[in-house]
Amino acid sequence: MKQFLTVGALCVFGVLGVAQAADLGCADRAAEKKLAGAAKTSFMKKCEKDAAASTAAEACVAKAAEKKLAGAAKNSFVKKCEKDAAAAK
């Protein structure tokens, strides 16, 4: 039980760390491209949306691993999980 809680905590904190790193990456890439105004706003919005989708996908794969799913069951679970995460936003 203790190991399960430790793994769960690491997954949660890992996902949060990825989201924070993605935010920094978006700002850095916008600065690198020398974007300003509406172009920067549009770029940041898309970049953050893509980063969130990537983070959600990683979380879904981790949940599938926790449930010890494989093959078609894993693919189906991850696909539904990602769809549900997108709908929640």
Backbone atoms as SQL, in Angstrom:
CREATE TABLE atoms (id INTEGER PRIMARY KEY, chain TEXT, resi INTEGER, resn TEXT, atom TEXT, x REAL, y REAL, z REAL);
INSERT INTO atoms VALUES
  (1, 'A', 1, 'MET', 'N', 0.837, -1.192, 0.000),
  (2, 'A', 1, 'MET', 'CA', 0.000, 0.000, 0.000),
  (3, 'A', 1, 'MET', 'C', 0.879, 1.252, 0.000),
  (4, 'A', 2, 'LYS', 'N', 1.934, 1.200, 0.805),
  (5, 'A', 2, 'LYS', 'CA', 2.833, 2.349, 0.910),
  (6, 'A', 2, 'LYS', 'C', 3.485, 2.648, -0.447),
  (7, 'A', 3, 'GLN', 'N', 3.866, 1.589, -1.173),
  (8, 'A', 3, 'GLN', 'CA', 4.488, 1.774, -2.480),
  (9, 'A', 3, 'GLN', 'C', 3.504, 2.380, -3.469),
  (10, 'A', 4, 'PHE', 'N', 2.253, 1.949, -3.404),
  (11, 'A', 4, 'PHE', 'CA', 1.225, 2.468, -4.295),
  (12, 'A', 4, 'PHE', 'C', 1.040, 3.965, -4.086),
  (13, 'A', 5, 'LEU', 'N', 1.003, 4.402, -2.827),
  (14, 'A', 5, 'LEU', 'CA', 0.847, 5.828, -2.523),
  (15, 'A', 5, 'LEU', 'C', 2.050, 6.628, -3.000),
  (16, 'A', 6, 'THR', 'N', 3.228, 6.050, -2.838),
  (17, 'A', 6, 'THR', 'CA', 4.442, 6.732, -3.279),
  (18, 'A', 6, 'THR', 'C', 4.440, 6.905, -4.790),
  (19, 'A', 7, 'VAL', 'N', 4.084, 5.851, -5.512),
  (20, 'A', 7, 'VAL', 'CA', 4.034, 5.924, -6.976),
  (21, 'A', 7, 'VAL', 'C', 2.983, 6.933, -7.416),
  (22, 'A', 8, 'GLY', 'N', 1.819, 6.922, -6.769),
  (23, 'A', 8, 'GLY', 'CA', 0.757, 7.873, -7.105),
  (24, 'A', 8, 'GLY', 'C', 1.199, 9.307, -6.891),
  (25, 'A', 9, 'ALA', 'N', 1.877, 9.563, -5.770),
  (26, 'A', 9, 'ALA', 'CA', 2.355, 10.918, -5.486),
  (27, 'A', 9, 'ALA', 'C', 3.384, 11.356, -6.513),
  (28, 'A', 10, 'LEU', 'N', 4.278, 10.463, -6.888),
  (29, 'A', 10, 'LEU', 'CA', 5.294, 10.803, -7.884),
  (30, 'A', 10, 'LEU', 'C', 4.653, 11.118, -9.237),
  (31, 'A', 11, 'CYS', 'N', 3.625, 10.366, -9.595),
  (32, 'A', 11, 'CYS', 'CA', 2.928, 10.626, -10.864),
  (33, 'A', 11, 'CYS', 'C', 2.280, 12.000, -10.855),
  (34, 'A', 12, 'VAL', 'N', 1.620, 12.342, -9.764),
  (35, 'A', 12, 'VAL', 'CA', 0.943, 13.637, -9.673),
  (36, 'A', 12, 'VAL', 'C', 1.952, 14.773, -9.735),
  (37, 'A', 13, 'PHE', 'N', 3.011, 14.676, -8.944),
  (38, 'A', 13, 'PHE', 'CA', 3.998, 15.749, -8.945),
  (39, 'A', 13, 'PHE', 'C', 4.761, 15.809, -10.256),
  (40, 'A', 14, 'GLY', 'N', 4.965, 14.675, -10.897),
  (41, 'A', 14, 'GLY', 'CA', 5.625, 14.654, -12.201),
  (42, 'A', 14, 'GLY', 'C', 4.800, 15.365, -13.248),
  (43, 'A', 15, 'VAL', 'N', 3.490, 15.145, -13.238),
  (44, 'A', 15, 'VAL', 'CA', 2.590, 15.800, -14.192),
  (45, 'A', 15, 'VAL', 'C', 2.577, 17.300, -13.947),
  (46, 'A', 16, 'LEU', 'N', 2.553, 17.714, -12.688),
  (47, 'A', 16, 'LEU', 'CA', 2.573, 19.147, -12.384),
  (48, 'A', 16, 'LEU', 'C', 3.878, 19.782, -12.838),
  (49, 'A', 17, 'GLY', 'N', 4.969, 19.071, -12.658),
  (50, 'A', 17, 'GLY', 'CA', 6.266, 19.588, -13.094),
  (51, 'A', 17, 'GLY', 'C', 6.336, 19.758, -14.597),
  (52, 'A', 18, 'VAL', 'N', 5.756, 18.830, -15.328),
  (53, 'A', 18, 'VAL', 'CA', 5.730, 18.924, -16.791),
  (54, 'A', 18, 'VAL', 'C', 4.926, 20.141, -17.230),
  (55, 'A', 19, 'ALA', 'N', 3.797, 20.383, -16.574),
  (56, 'A', 19, 'ALA', 'CA', 2.958, 21.528, -16.940),
  (57, 'A', 19, 'ALA', 'C', 3.708, 22.838, -16.698),
  (58, 'A', 20, 'GLN', 'N', 4.425, 22.925, -15.590),
  (59, 'A', 20, 'GLN', 'CA', 5.178, 24.145, -15.301),
  (60, 'A', 20, 'GLN', 'C', 6.316, 24.324, -16.298),
  (61, 'A', 21, 'ALA', 'N', 6.990, 23.244, -16.641),
  (62, 'A', 21, 'ALA', 'CA', 8.075, 23.321, -17.616),
  (63, 'A', 21, 'ALA', 'C', 7.536, 23.728, -18.978),
  (64, 'A', 22, 'ALA', 'N', 6.358, 23.249, -19.330),
  (65, 'A', 22, 'ALA', 'CA', 5.759, 23.608, -20.613),
  (66, 'A', 22, 'ALA', 'C', 5.443, 25.087, -20.673),
  (67, 'A', 23, 'ASP', 'N', 4.969, 25.659, -19.556),
  (68, 'A', 23, 'ASP', 'CA', 4.679, 27.085, -19.530),
  (69, 'A', 23, 'ASP', 'C', 5.947, 27.888, -19.788),
  (70, 'A', 24, 'LEU', 'N', 7.042, 27.492, -19.186),
  (71, 'A', 24, 'LEU', 'CA', 8.304, 28.189, -19.409),
  (72, 'A', 24, 'LEU', 'C', 8.769, 27.996, -20.848),
  (73, 'A', 25, 'GLY', 'N', 8.566, 26.817, -21.380),
  (74, 'A', 25, 'GLY', 'CA', 8.964, 26.544, -22.746),
  (75, 'A', 25, 'GLY', 'C', 8.192, 27.400, -23.732),
  (76, 'A', 26, 'CYS', 'N', 6.904, 27.598, -23.489),
  (77, 'A', 26, 'CYS', 'CA', 6.080, 28.422, -24.382),
  (78, 'A', 26, 'CYS', 'C', 6.571, 29.865, -24.380),
  (79, 'A', 27, 'ALA', 'N', 6.817, 30.401, -23.203),
  (80, 'A', 27, 'ALA', 'CA', 7.283, 31.785, -23.094),
  (81, 'A', 27, 'ALA', 'C', 8.651, 31.942, -23.747),
  (82, 'A', 28, 'ASP', 'N', 9.512, 30.957, -23.537),
  (83, 'A', 28, 'ASP', 'CA', 10.846, 31.017, -24.134),
  (84, 'A', 28, 'ASP', 'C', 10.779, 30.950, -25.658),
  (85, 'A', 29, 'ARG', 'N', 9.907, 30.066, -26.160),
  (86, 'A', 29, 'ARG', 'CA', 9.782, 29.944, -27.616),
  (87, 'A', 29, 'ARG', 'C', 9.173, 31.201, -28.224),
  (88, 'A', 30, 'ALA', 'N', 8.219, 31.819, -27.522),
  (89, 'A', 30, 'ALA', 'CA', 7.626, 33.062, -28.022),
  (90, 'A', 30, 'ALA', 'C', 8.681, 34.167, -28.070),
  (91, 'A', 31, 'ALA', 'N', 9.514, 34.230, -27.037),
  (92, 'A', 31, 'ALA', 'CA', 10.582, 35.230, -27.009),
  (93, 'A', 31, 'ALA', 'C', 11.603, 34.959, -28.109),
  (94, 'A', 32, 'GLU', 'N', 11.919, 33.687, -28.314),
  (95, 'A', 32, 'GLU', 'CA', 12.872, 33.300, -29.346),
  (96, 'A', 32, 'GLU', 'C', 12.379, 33.696, -30.739),
  (97, 'A', 33, 'LYS', 'N', 11.071, 33.583, -30.944),
  (98, 'A', 33, 'LYS', 'CA', 10.469, 33.959, -32.229),
  (99, 'A', 33, 'LYS', 'C', 10.199, 35.453, -32.317),
  (100, 'A', 34, 'LYS', 'N', 10.476, 36.169, -31.232),
  (101, 'A', 34, 'LYS', 'CA', 10.283, 37.620, -31.155),
  (102, 'A', 34, 'LYS', 'C', 8.828, 38.008, -31.454),
  (103, 'A', 35, 'LEU', 'N', 7.900, 37.238, -30.865),
  (104, 'A', 35, 'LEU', 'CA', 6.482, 37.509, -31.062),
  (105, 'A', 35, 'LEU', 'C', 6.016, 38.591, -30.097),
  (106, 'A', 36, 'ALA', 'N', 5.038, 39.360, -30.516),
  (107, 'A', 36, 'ALA', 'CA', 4.469, 40.413, -29.675),
  (108, 'A', 36, 'ALA', 'C', 2.999, 40.587, -30.026),
  (109, 'A', 37, 'GLY', 'N', 2.263, 41.164, -29.111),
  (110, 'A', 37, 'GLY', 'CA', 0.861, 41.492, -29.366),
  (111, 'A', 37, 'GLY', 'C', -0.011, 40.270, -29.595),
  (112, 'A', 38, 'ALA', 'N', -0.876, 40.373, -30.600),
  (113, 'A', 38, 'ALA', 'CA', -1.843, 39.323, -30.896),
  (114, 'A', 38, 'ALA', 'C', -1.160, 38.021, -31.321),
  (115, 'A', 39, 'ALA', 'N', -0.061, 38.116, -32.033),
  (116, 'A', 39, 'ALA', 'CA', 0.656, 36.911, -32.467),
  (117, 'A', 39, 'ALA', 'C', 1.185, 36.144, -31.259),
  (118, 'A', 40, 'LYS', 'N', 1.722, 36.870, -30.292),
  (119, 'A', 40, 'LYS', 'CA', 2.230, 36.234, -29.074),
  (120, 'A', 40, 'LYS', 'C', 1.081, 35.618, -28.280),
  (121, 'A', 41, 'THR', 'N', -0.027, 36.321, -28.162),
  (122, 'A', 41, 'THR', 'CA', -1.182, 35.826, -27.422),
  (123, 'A', 41, 'THR', 'C', -1.694, 34.535, -28.060),
  (124, 'A', 42, 'SER', 'N', -1.829, 34.533, -29.371),
  (125, 'A', 42, 'SER', 'CA', -2.305, 33.362, -30.093),
  (126, 'A', 42, 'SER', 'C', -1.334, 32.195, -29.926),
  (127, 'A', 43, 'PHE', 'N', -0.049, 32.470, -30.070),
  (128, 'A', 43, 'PHE', 'CA', 0.966, 31.432, -29.931),
  (129, 'A', 43, 'PHE', 'C', 0.941, 30.838, -28.526),
  (130, 'A', 44, 'MET', 'N', 0.873, 31.679, -27.510),
  (131, 'A', 44, 'MET', 'CA', 0.874, 31.213, -26.125),
  (132, 'A', 44, 'MET', 'C', -0.351, 30.356, -25.840),
  (133, 'A', 45, 'LYS', 'N', -1.505, 30.773, -26.336),
  (134, 'A', 45, 'LYS', 'CA', -2.747, 30.034, -26.104),
  (135, 'A', 45, 'LYS', 'C', -2.645, 28.627, -26.708),
  (136, 'A', 46, 'LYS', 'N', -2.172, 28.550, -27.967),
  (137, 'A', 46, 'LYS', 'CA', -2.044, 27.253, -28.627),
  (138, 'A', 46, 'LYS', 'C', -0.977, 26.403, -27.952),
  (139, 'A', 47, 'CYS', 'N', 0.130, 26.993, -27.610),
  (140, 'A', 47, 'CYS', 'CA', 1.224, 26.267, -26.979),
  (141, 'A', 47, 'CYS', 'C', 0.783, 25.679, -25.637),
  (142, 'A', 48, 'GLU', 'N', 0.085, 26.475, -24.831),
  (143, 'A', 48, 'GLU', 'CA', -0.374, 26.003, -23.529),
  (144, 'A', 48, 'GLU', 'C', -1.435, 24.917, -23.685),
  (145, 'A', 49, 'LYS', 'N', -2.290, 25.036, -24.696),
  (146, 'A', 49, 'LYS', 'CA', -3.308, 24.018, -24.957),
  (147, 'A', 49, 'LYS', 'C', -2.636, 22.705, -25.353),
  (148, 'A', 50, 'ASP', 'N', -1.637, 22.791, -26.215),
  (149, 'A', 50, 'ASP', 'CA', -0.913, 21.592, -26.636),
  (150, 'A', 50, 'ASP', 'C', -0.183, 20.950, -25.458),
  (151, 'A', 51, 'ALA', 'N', 0.401, 21.772, -24.591),
  (152, 'A', 51, 'ALA', 'CA', 1.108, 21.257, -23.421),
  (153, 'A', 51, 'ALA', 'C', 0.140, 20.568, -22.463),
  (154, 'A', 52, 'ALA', 'N', -1.039, 21.138, -22.292),
  (155, 'A', 52, 'ALA', 'CA', -2.045, 20.532, -21.414),
  (156, 'A', 52, 'ALA', 'C', -2.514, 19.200, -21.974),
  (157, 'A', 53, 'ALA', 'N', -2.686, 19.128, -23.284),
  (158, 'A', 53, 'ALA', 'CA', -3.109, 17.877, -23.914),
  (159, 'A', 53, 'ALA', 'C', -2.039, 16.808, -23.740),
  (160, 'A', 54, 'SER', 'N', -0.795, 17.210, -23.865),
  (161, 'A', 54, 'SER', 'CA', 0.309, 16.277, -23.685),
  (162, 'A', 54, 'SER', 'C', 0.355, 15.778, -22.247),
  (163, 'A', 55, 'THR', 'N', 0.145, 16.687, -21.303),
  (164, 'A', 55, 'THR', 'CA', 0.143, 16.326, -19.891),
  (165, 'A', 55, 'THR', 'C', -1.013, 15.384, -19.586),
  (166, 'A', 56, 'ALA', 'N', -2.180, 15.657, -20.154),
  (167, 'A', 56, 'ALA', 'CA', -3.343, 14.792, -19.949),
  (168, 'A', 56, 'ALA', 'C', -3.080, 13.403, -20.518),
  (169, 'A', 57, 'ALA', 'N', -2.447, 13.344, -21.674),
  (170, 'A', 57, 'ALA', 'CA', -2.137, 12.057, -22.294),
  (171, 'A', 57, 'ALA', 'C', -1.193, 11.250, -21.407),
  (172, 'A', 58, 'GLU', 'N', -0.188, 11.912, -20.849),
  (173, 'A', 58, 'GLU', 'CA', 0.750, 11.231, -19.962),
  (174, 'A', 58, 'GLU', 'C', 0.043, 10.716, -18.716),
  (175, 'A', 59, 'ALA', 'N', -0.875, 11.508, -18.179),
  (176, 'A', 59, 'ALA', 'CA', -1.622, 11.095, -16.996),
  (177, 'A', 59, 'ALA', 'C', -2.500, 9.887, -17.314),
  (178, 'A', 60, 'CYS', 'N', -3.100, 9.884, -18.479),
  (179, 'A', 60, 'CYS', 'CA', -3.950, 8.756, -18.880),
  (180, 'A', 60, 'CYS', 'C', -3.131, 7.477, -19.047),
  (181, 'A', 61, 'VAL', 'N', -1.965, 7.596, -19.633),
  (182, 'A', 61, 'VAL', 'CA', -1.094, 6.432, -19.800),
  (183, 'A', 61, 'VAL', 'C', -0.666, 5.907, -18.427),
  (184, 'A', 62, 'ALA', 'N', -0.388, 6.815, -17.499),
  (185, 'A', 62, 'ALA', 'CA', -0.009, 6.399, -16.148),
  (186, 'A', 62, 'ALA', 'C', -1.168, 5.677, -15.455),
  (187, 'A', 63, 'LYS', 'N', -2.389, 6.173, -15.638),
  (188, 'A', 63, 'LYS', 'CA', -3.558, 5.517, -15.049),
  (189, 'A', 63, 'LYS', 'C', -3.742, 4.126, -15.635),
  (190, 'A', 64, 'ALA', 'N', -3.525, 3.990, -16.944),
  (191, 'A', 64, 'ALA', 'CA', -3.645, 2.679, -17.589),
  (192, 'A', 64, 'ALA', 'C', -2.600, 1.715, -17.032),
  (193, 'A', 65, 'ALA', 'N', -1.408, 2.225, -16.784),
  (194, 'A', 65, 'ALA', 'CA', -0.351, 1.384, -16.212),
  (195, 'A', 65, 'ALA', 'C', -0.712, 0.949, -14.794),
  (196, 'A', 66, 'GLU', 'N', -1.299, 1.860, -14.015),
  (197, 'A', 66, 'GLU', 'CA', -1.722, 1.517, -12.660),
  (198, 'A', 66, 'GLU', 'C', -2.756, 0.394, -12.687),
  (199, 'A', 67, 'LYS', 'N', -3.632, 0.424, -13.703),
  (200, 'A', 67, 'LYS', 'CA', -4.675, -0.593, -13.832),
  (201, 'A', 67, 'LYS', 'C', -4.157, -1.858, -14.516),
  (202, 'A', 68, 'LYS', 'N', -2.870, -1.823, -14.896),
  (203, 'A', 68, 'LYS', 'CA', -2.212, -2.947, -15.557),
  (204, 'A', 68, 'LYS', 'C', -2.930, -3.353, -16.844),
  (205, 'A', 69, 'LEU', 'N', -3.333, -2.346, -17.614),
  (206, 'A', 69, 'LEU', 'CA', -3.988, -2.601, -18.892),
  (207, 'A', 69, 'LEU', 'C', -2.934, -2.754, -19.981),
  (208, 'A', 70, 'ALA', 'N', -3.260, -3.534, -20.992),
  (209, 'A', 70, 'ALA', 'CA', -2.341, -3.724, -22.116),
  (210, 'A', 70, 'ALA', 'C', -3.153, -3.906, -23.394),
  (211, 'A', 71, 'GLY', 'N', -2.488, -3.697, -24.508),
  (212, 'A', 71, 'GLY', 'CA', -3.101, -3.934, -25.814),
  (213, 'A', 71, 'GLY', 'C', -4.295, -3.053, -26.095),
  (214, 'A', 72, 'ALA', 'N', -5.344, -3.671, -26.640),
  (215, 'A', 72, 'ALA', 'CA', -6.539, -2.938, -27.049),
  (216, 'A', 72, 'ALA', 'C', -7.244, -2.300, -25.856),
  (217, 'A', 73, 'ALA', 'N', -7.228, -2.964, -24.710),
  (218, 'A', 73, 'ALA', 'CA', -7.872, -2.409, -23.516),
  (219, 'A', 73, 'ALA', 'C', -7.176, -1.120, -23.082),
  (220, 'A', 74, 'LYS', 'N', -5.853, -1.122, -23.157),
  (221, 'A', 74, 'LYS', 'CA', -5.086, 0.077, -22.795),
  (222, 'A', 74, 'LYS', 'C', -5.378, 1.207, -23.782),
  (223, 'A', 75, 'ASN', 'N', -5.342, 0.885, -25.069),
  (224, 'A', 75, 'ASN', 'CA', -5.579, 1.910, -26.092),
  (225, 'A', 75, 'ASN', 'C', -6.965, 2.526, -25.942),
  (226, 'A', 76, 'SER', 'N', -7.953, 1.685, -25.707),
  (227, 'A', 76, 'SER', 'CA', -9.319, 2.160, -25.539),
  (228, 'A', 76, 'SER', 'C', -9.441, 3.042, -24.302),
  (229, 'A', 77, 'PHE', 'N', -8.836, 2.600, -23.206),
  (230, 'A', 77, 'PHE', 'CA', -8.895, 3.368, -21.962),
  (231, 'A', 77, 'PHE', 'C', -8.232, 4.734, -22.133),
  (232, 'A', 78, 'VAL', 'N', -7.043, 4.755, -22.725),
  (233, 'A', 78, 'VAL', 'CA', -6.301, 6.011, -22.902),
  (234, 'A', 78, 'VAL', 'C', -7.074, 6.958, -23.817),
  (235, 'A', 79, 'LYS', 'N', -7.638, 6.433, -24.896),
  (236, 'A', 79, 'LYS', 'CA', -8.408, 7.264, -25.824),
  (237, 'A', 79, 'LYS', 'C', -9.601, 7.903, -25.135),
  (238, 'A', 80, 'LYS', 'N', -10.351, 7.106, -24.351),
  (239, 'A', 80, 'LYS', 'CA', -11.508, 7.634, -23.632),
  (240, 'A', 80, 'LYS', 'C', -11.082, 8.628, -22.557),
  (241, 'A', 81, 'CYS', 'N', -10.003, 8.314, -21.854),
  (242, 'A', 81, 'CYS', 'CA', -9.489, 9.195, -20.800),
  (243, 'A', 81, 'CYS', 'C', -9.112, 10.572, -21.385),
  (244, 'A', 82, 'GLU', 'N', -8.403, 10.569, -22.519),
  (245, 'A', 82, 'GLU', 'CA', -8.004, 11.825, -23.167),
  (246, 'A', 82, 'GLU', 'C', -9.224, 12.601, -23.643),
  (247, 'A', 83, 'LYS', 'N', -10.217, 11.906, -24.171),
  (248, 'A', 83, 'LYS', 'CA', -11.439, 12.563, -24.634),
  (249, 'A', 83, 'LYS', 'C', -12.170, 13.204, -23.452),
  (250, 'A', 84, 'ASP', 'N', -12.270, 12.477, -22.339),
  (251, 'A', 84, 'ASP', 'CA', -12.920, 13.005, -21.144),
  (252, 'A', 84, 'ASP', 'C', -12.158, 14.213, -20.587),
  (253, 'A', 85, 'ALA', 'N', -10.826, 14.152, -20.616),
  (254, 'A', 85, 'ALA', 'CA', -10.025, 15.265, -20.123),
  (255, 'A', 85, 'ALA', 'C', -10.214, 16.510, -20.992),
  (256, 'A', 86, 'ALA', 'N', -10.314, 16.311, -22.303),
  (257, 'A', 86, 'ALA', 'CA', -10.518, 17.435, -23.221),
  (258, 'A', 86, 'ALA', 'C', -11.909, 18.054, -23.022),
  (259, 'A', 87, 'ALA', 'N', -12.893, 17.208, -22.768),
  (260, 'A', 87, 'ALA', 'CA', -14.263, 17.687, -22.565),
  (261, 'A', 87, 'ALA', 'C', -14.403, 18.451, -21.249),
  (262, 'A', 88, 'ALA', 'N', -13.580, 18.104, -20.276),
  (263, 'A', 88, 'ALA', 'CA', -13.649, 18.753, -18.965),
  (264, 'A', 88, 'ALA', 'C', -13.109, 20.191, -19.007),
  (265, 'A', 89, 'LYS', 'N', -12.364, 20.524, -20.040),
  (266, 'A', 89, 'LYS', 'CA', -11.746, 21.854, -20.108),
  (267, 'A', 89, 'LYS', 'C', -12.636, 22.838, -20.754);
